[in-house]
Amino acid sequence: MLADLIISRVRVKILQLFFLSPGKIFHVREIVRRVGEEINAVRRELAHLEKAGMMAKERRANRLFYSLRKDYSLYFDLLNLIAKTSGLGGDILKNKVKLGKIKYAMISGRFARGNPRNGNDVDLLIVGKVVLPELSQIVRQEEIRRESELNYTVMTEEEFNFRKKRRDPFVLEILRSSRIMILGDEEELVR
């Protein structure tokens, strides 16, 4: 099944568009405009993704709209993969040298799924010695892309371990929630 998904550049762009905007539906021409590819190539890939069971199409008036099907067997696996390698996750990976010495970087599962934030939920946690101006620039770009504020927390490794040992409610809530690890070992993070 995975070989059906990632052989084409156009398909990758379409998957990134949909998975970085979970829950949204797009008209064919809007997809073409956002991915910057020819309409026939986009239609061909949409047909392939629909045949594979990943996309649903819906006719409204004389327009054709597409959306992701959450019941697709690899939906959450692809969501994790794309959240880690594109958008905010991809920007952190591309700029990890500029960002300093990062031990852990994680995105909350709720943020990746596009679910609304509950109170003080953290969208991004970074543990290590971080160059804050570089990180804030990446965060600002993601806020513009998503058109919403991003709630992020940065801690040194010592502070994180201290708060984890003290069973700090803030840190425990982060560890209890679903997450997508961008950098670092998840087992070591929660241990």
N, C-alpha and C positions, 0 to 999 in steps of 0.2 A: 504493500500500500504506500509506503513512504516514497518509493521510486516514482509513483504516479504523481507526486506532488512537487518535487523540487528539480525537475529537469529543465524547466524553462524560466528565463529571466522575467517574462511577463507574469507567469504564475506566482513567482516569488513576490513581485510587487503587489499583485492582487491580494495575496495572503497577508502581507504586511499591512495593507490598507484596512482589511477587514478585522484582523486580530488586534491591531492597535486602536481600533474604534469598535470594541465589542458591543453588540446589541444594535448597531446602526444598520440601516438598509440603504443601498445606493442604487441609483438609476444607472443604466449602462453608460450613458454619455458622461455622467459625473465620474464614474470609474475610469473611463478613458482619460478625462482631463486630469484626474489626480495621479494616475500612474504614468502619464506621459507616453503612452504607447498607441499604436494604430488600433482602430476600432475592430477590425477583423481579427487581429491577434487576441484582443481582450475577449471578444465574443467566443472565440475558439476555446480559450482557457476557461471561461465561465461555464461553457457547455461541458467541458471535461470535468471540472470540479462538481458540477451538478450531477453528472453521471456517476461520479465516485461517491455521491451521497453527502458531500460536504456543504454544498450550497443549496439553498431553496430559492426558487424564483416565483415571483408574484406579478401578475398583470394588474395594473391599475389604470383605468381608462385606456389609452393607447400606449402606455409606457410599461417597460419591463424593469422590475426591481429585483435585486439579489440581496440575500442575507446568509450568514453562516448558520448552519444547523448545529445546535448544541448537543444533539443526540448522536452526532457523528463520533465513532469510536475513538478517534485520535484528537478530538477537539481540544481537550485540556492539555494534552501533550504538546500539540502545536502551539497553543496559547503560551505555554511556558517557554518553549523554544524561541518563539518570535519575540516575546517580552524580554528575553535574555539577550537576544542578538540584534534587536532593532529598537528604535525609539530610545528611551531613557537607558535601558540596559546596554544597548549597543554603544551609546555615547560614553557611558562609563567604561566599558571595555576598551574602546578606542583611545580614550584619554587617561587610562589608569596610570601611566607613567607621570603625566602632568599633575594628577590628583594627589600624589604623595604615596605613602606606604599604607595600602589598604589591606587589612586582615580579612574583613567580611564586608560584603555589600549585598543587600537583599531588597527586593521590591515586594510589597505585600500582595498576596493573592487577590485581595479585594480590589486593589488599585489596577492590577493587570486585567481583571475581569470587567473593569469599568463600573463597579458597584459604588453607590454613594458612601461617603465616609461617615462613620459613627463617632461623634464627639471628637476626641483627640487622637484618632487612629493615625499611625505613621505609615506613609506611603513608601518611604525609602529610609533604610537604616544603613549607615556606613560606620564601621569601626576601624580605627587606625589613626595614623598621623596624616591628616588631610589638609590640602591646600584649599582653604575655604573659598577664595575668590574664583578659582577654577571650577569648583563644584557648584557654586551659586550661578555661574554662567550656564552650565549644563542644565541645572534645574530650571532656570528662567526660560531656556529654549523649549523644554518640555512643557512648561506652563503655557507658553504661547501656542505650541502644537495642540495641546489638549483643551485650551481655552478655560482652564481652571487652575486654582492654586494647588500646589503640591506641598504636602506636609512631610518634612524630612528631619532626621536627627543624626547628628554626628557625635561620636564618643571616641575617646582614646581606648585602647585595649585594656588599660588598667582600670579605667572608670567602668567599662562594660563588665569586666570580670568581678569587680567589687560589687556592683549593683546586682549582678546575677547571684553571687554568693549570699548577699543580704536579702535575697528574694524580693527585690524592689518590684512593686506591682506594675509599674510602667514597662520594665524590661520583661517581666513574666508574661504580660499580655502580648508583647511582640513575639516572644518565643512560642506562645500558645497558638498564635494565628497562622494561617496558611501563608506561605512565602515562596518566592522564586529567588534562589541564590544566584547572584551574578558573579561574585568572587568569594572564595573561601569554602571551607568544608562545613556542610550543614550539620553533620553529626557533632563536630567539635563545637559549633556555635551553640547548640542546645544542651550539650553535656554539662 
